């Protein structure tokens, strides 16, 4: 770790728990079948449970702190995708062949969210960052109170409630906080023609 700040939550507890890439249940199926007349059909199916979401708040050195511990904000949606490959080969003489392929990724066009914006404060902006300089990490701290003391939260022309996590009431809160982002790519396909000799 770069600093002690990322090793403790706001309650003074040493961070333990599942990492943000954890998918405890994953199923992968692959298979193909070649017909007598030269056509081959192959498929791939992937399914995995969602990844944990952890609430983070940046402090003045732009370090995102896991204030509520790991995986406190649920998981991303269940992810699954089906891919399909269809190909056919034509023989041209003794050794030469012509191969046509259609490769389809994410056949059912499932655009599942793979990330939720989990940083409460405005990204890389010191005016919305908590000041932990006087905090004993082992004793814990009230991160809502520290957030309410930031420059942006105190700006009365923009913030009506510095204790709120609603970006329309507290300008220190990033407007994208809690919103889905980074979706699984939709359907895509490739067509290939190969001359094999």
C-alpha positions in Angstrom: 0.0 0.0 0.0 1.1 3.6 -0.6 -0.2 4.9 2.7 -1.8 3.8 6.0 -4.9 5.6 5.0 -5.9 2.8 2.6 -5.5 0.1 5.2 -8.3 1.3 7.6 -12.0 2.2 7.3 -13.6 5.1 9.1 -14.4 3.0 12.2 -10.6 2.3 12.7 -10.9 -1.3 11.6 -8.2 -2.9 9.5 -9.6 -3.6 6.0 -10.5 -7.2 5.2 -13.0 -8.8 2.9 -13.6 -9.4 -0.8 -11.7 -7.5 -3.4 -13.5 -5.5 -6.1 -12.7 -8.1 -8.8 -14.2 -11.0 -6.9 -16.7 -13.2 -8.8 -17.3 -16.2 -6.5 -19.5 -18.0 -9.0 -18.4 -18.4 -12.6 -19.6 -20.8 -15.3 -17.8 -21.1 -18.7 -19.0 -23.5 -21.4 -17.3 -24.1 -24.8 -18.2 -26.4 -27.6 -18.2 -26.9 -31.3 -19.7 -29.4 -33.8 -18.5 -30.1 -37.3 -21.1 -31.3 -39.8 -20.2 -33.9 -42.5 -20.6 -31.3 -45.3 -17.9 -29.0 -43.8 -19.8 -26.5 -41.8 -18.6 -26.0 -38.2 -20.6 -24.3 -35.4 -18.9 -23.3 -32.2 -20.2 -21.5 -29.1 -19.0 -20.0 -25.9 -21.1 -19.1 -22.9 -19.8 -17.1 -19.9 -21.8 -16.4 -16.7 -20.5 -14.8 -13.5 -21.8 -13.2 -10.4 -21.4 -9.5 -10.0 -18.3 -7.8 -8.5 -18.4 -6.1 -5.1 -18.9 -2.3 -4.9 -17.0 -0.4 -2.3 -17.8 3.2 -1.2 -14.7 5.4 -1.5 -14.1 9.0 -0.5 -11.0 10.9 -1.5 -8.8 12.7 1.0 -6.5 15.7 0.2 -3.7 13.6 -1.3 -6.2 12.2 -3.8 -6.2 8.8 -2.1 -9.6 7.1 -2.3 -10.4 5.7 1.2 -12.7 2.7 1.7 -14.7 4.5 4.5 -17.3 1.8 5.1 -14.9 -1.2 4.6 -14.8 -3.5 1.6 -17.9 -4.4 -0.5 -20.4 -2.2 1.5 -22.5 -1.1 -1.5 -23.7 -4.4 -2.9 -22.6 -6.0 -6.2 -22.8 -5.2 -9.9 -25.4 -7.2 -11.8 -25.0 -10.8 -12.8 -22.9 -10.9 -16.0 -23.4 -13.3 -18.9 -22.6 -13.4 -22.6 -23.0 -15.8 -25.5 -20.6 -15.9 -28.5 -21.1 -17.9 -31.7 -18.8 -18.9 -34.6 -20.0 -20.4 -37.8 -17.6 -21.5 -40.5 -17.5 -23.5 -43.7 -14.7 -24.7 -45.8 -14.6 -25.4 -49.5 -11.8 -27.7 -51.0 -10.1 -26.3 -54.0 -8.0 -29.2 -55.4 -5.6 -31.4 -53.4 -4.4 -29.0 -50.6 -6.0 -25.6 -51.2 -9.1 -24.6 -49.3 -11.4 -21.5 -49.0 -12.8 -20.9 -45.5 -15.7 -18.5 -44.7 -16.2 -17.5 -41.0 -18.9 -15.5 -39.2 -17.8 -14.6 -35.6 -20.6 -13.1 -33.4 -19.8 -11.8 -30.0 -22.5 -11.1 -27.4 -25.2 -12.6 -29.7 -28.1 -11.4 -27.4 -26.7 -7.9 -27.1 -26.6 -7.9 -23.3 -25.2 -4.6 -22.2 -24.8 -5.4 -18.5 -23.2 -2.7 -16.3 -19.8 -3.8 -15.1 -19.0 -0.8 -12.8 -20.8 1.7 -10.6 -19.2 5.1 -9.9 -18.2 4.5 -6.2 -16.1 7.6 -5.4 -18.4 10.0 -3.4 -16.2 13.1 -3.8 -15.4 14.9 -7.1 -12.5 13.0 -8.6 -9.1 14.5 -8.1 -10.5 17.7 -6.8 -9.0 18.9 -3.5 -11.9 21.3 -2.8 -14.2 18.2 -2.2 -11.6 16.0 -0.4 -11.6 15.1 3.3 -8.8 16.5 5.5 -7.5 13.5 7.5 -4.4 15.3 8.8 -5.6 15.5 12.4 -7.2 12.0 12.4 -5.9 9.0 14.3 -6.9 6.2 11.9 -7.0 3.6 14.7 -9.7 5.6 16.6 -11.9 6.1 13.5 -13.6 9.3 12.3 -17.0 10.5 11.0 -16.4 10.8 7.3 -19.8 12.5 6.7 -18.7 15.3 9.0 -15.3 15.6 7.3 -17.0 15.7 3.9 -19.3 18.5 5.2 -16.2 20.5 6.2 -14.8 20.6 2.6 -14.7 23.8 0.6 -17.4 22.7 -1.9 -19.7 21.4 0.8 -19.4 24.8 2.6 -20.2 26.8 -0.5 -23.6 28.1 0.3 -24.3 29.2 -3.2 -24.2 25.6 -4.4 -24.7 23.3 -1.4 -28.0 23.4 0.6 -27.1 20.4 2.9 -23.4 19.7 3.4 -24.3 16.4 5.2 -26.2 15.0 2.2 -24.8 12.5 -0.4 -27.2 14.0 -3.0 -25.1 16.0 -5.5 -28.0 18.5 -5.9 -27.8 19.4 -2.2 -24.0 18.9 -1.5 -21.7 20.2 -4.2 -18.8 18.2 -2.8 -20.5 15.0 -4.0 -19.7 13.9 -7.5 -22.8 14.1 -9.7 -22.0 10.7 -11.2 -21.7 9.0 -7.8 -23.9 5.9 -7.5 -24.6 5.8 -11.3 -23.8 2.8 -13.5 -20.9 3.1 -15.9 -18.7 0.8 -18.1 -21.2 -1.5 -19.8 -20.4 -4.9 -21.4 -20.0 -4.2 -25.1 -23.1 -4.9 -27.2 -23.3 -7.2 -30.2 -20.4 -7.2 -32.6 -19.5 -9.4 -35.5 -16.7 -10.2 -37.9 -16.7 -11.9 -41.3 -13.6 -13.5 -42.5 -12.5 -15.2 -45.8 -9.4 -17.3 -45.7 -7.5 -18.9 -48.5 -5.5 -21.8 -47.2 -2.7 -23.3 -49.3 
